[in-house]
Amino acid sequence: MAVENKKLAIKRQFMRYIHPLKSITNALDQKECWIEQMKYLVQDFKMLLNLSFKEFWSTVVFNKQATMGLCTFLQEAASPHLMDQLPQDDDVLTIYIEIDHFAYKLFKRLTTSSENEDNYMSPHYMWSLLCNNNILSIPMLYDVCSIYGQSYKKELEIIFKELFTCQKLYDENLKHSIQFTIKCLSQFQDKIEIDIEYGNHISQSNKTSTDIEERNLCMIEDIINFLLDTSYSISNFLEIYPMASSLFYQEELHLKIASFYHSIKPLIYKKVIAMNKLEKFQEKLHASRLLLVKSVRQCLIHIPTQITNKSKNTVEEYLDAVSELLSYNEFVNDYTTVYNLTKEIKKYQKSNKEIDSTRYDYLLKSLELINKPYTELEQKELQEEQLELQNISTNIENAKLQSLINNVKDLLPHLGDGFIQKCLEYYDMDSEKVINMILEDCLPSELTQYDLNLPLMSEYEDTASGYDPSIKENKKLKKLKAVLDDKSFRNEMRPFYEKYNTTEITCAELESYYNDEYDDTYDEVEYVIPEPADENEKRRPDVVPRVLMEKKAVTEFVEEEFSDDEPQQVLNFQPFCENPEEVRERQARRYAAKQSNRSNRSKPQATSSSATSSGSNVELERQRKNENKAFSGNHNRRNAARNKQQRGMF
């Protein structure tokens, strides 16, 4: 039944919706102008809603501008999760809420085929009008889900179910829309990587740091808002119309979302943390992540989730989908955190044992390896947070303690901080009571044992010291000298080091222990040169060093003690250091011998009592001639020597 009639269509201009941030700056007149324009838009909505059934549909079909206000509002409107993008002005918000209300009422009338018994048409005919005349499209449905998905969920579920049931052309349009969404996500991913990783260095080269910071802030804010709006649209659409999940799965939107999530999440968080804006955007980022994970979950919803009804093909399809997602670690980790993927796979394994168990084991092991580094990181972050909170609480307590100490020292400046701290701890941190008790000289014995000038010590210092230095009669402090003088530990260590002072060797080893050339170091020691067994075998007698001579004496003593049959062993004792008295005595003998040699060379040798006077004169003359021969000429010395050589005298 045709309800549209061109003659009944209203011919007039309709207003478009303009976002307030595009029209209003700081000028008051711009704000008033925008409000006046939006009031005309509200009047247009009211006029369309007040038209009769036939006039309404005739105007909608034949006047293309009739739904322009609704279309522009759905495109430019701020969804509930992005209300901060509107100016926080009461007048602006009031008119915006009014537009939002009438826009939904107009959408509701566009999707209603029957108003009463006289005004109605078949649902198929109505959806054909809307689809063929391009009055209601799939992108508009996405916007409706984003703006009104949470507020009017039940009503929208009925509308969407009727829409896709009555008009199959919307299924084809939805399929193309999904493909376009995948393409947009790919392009947006490339844009984010370029903007965040590289940036526009050419445009920033001539700008100040403030301009660069503002540009980066605007860029990251646009990216996060886009993420949030996109995730809300997809998630709400699948939640309102779950039957569309099969189309989303067939077009592999879940894989694209996982890839997009895996690539973009680290980049955005790294950029936000570098800008020190994590606290500002954390709520939106968390909501975007949760909704993207939820969207993938909804894409897989067409796979049966009732374990009792699972078939082999269904389980294999689900395992294939999970296997494809495993290559995106960032996404799988968050997905497992929200929906416990490991537990779900184990349930499938118990319900359907026809599939090879190695496939389940592979998936479970892969999930364990993926989640392990994130679990360790979370534990480390938790420990750091706890340590930070502990440090903050400690700093607060220290600040409070220092404040109380200062209060006491204002009246009693001669007291030490440590003594005041002990008093405060005793009186439950009551500074006034501490002051009163000190002034009245009524401190208990537990506090009088401390020194009044006791300095403030930290808890670590108290623990490390092992004793309280503030007590005047501290017994450990009195016995400090006795502790330092105590050398009893030497008795415990002596048996260990005595093992290195004695060595048992045999006589054969002793004879071959030392064999070296003559060493004049030991000339001053008197020893007996042993006679060789055979003089023909040796050219000269051996010279035995002093150390070995002592060993030889010990060896002879041991040979007498033991029989010839037993292996002869001697005790080779080498003291750690030589006796200083023996060293000084030996040095004195060397010095005396050296002085004696010098005096003998400088003085003539003393004559014996039997020497004659002539012999004494001869010796004296020889000595004088030898000393004074350089002062007299003897030019024939070379010739005389040559003559003697020719005669064979030498």
Order of alpha helices (4+ residues) and beta strands (2+ residues): alpha-alpha-alpha-alpha-alpha-alpha-alpha-alpha-alpha-alpha-alpha-alpha-alpha-alpha-alpha-alpha-alpha-alpha-alpha-alpha-alpha-alpha-alpha-alpha-alpha-beta-alpha-alpha-beta-alpha-alpha-alpha
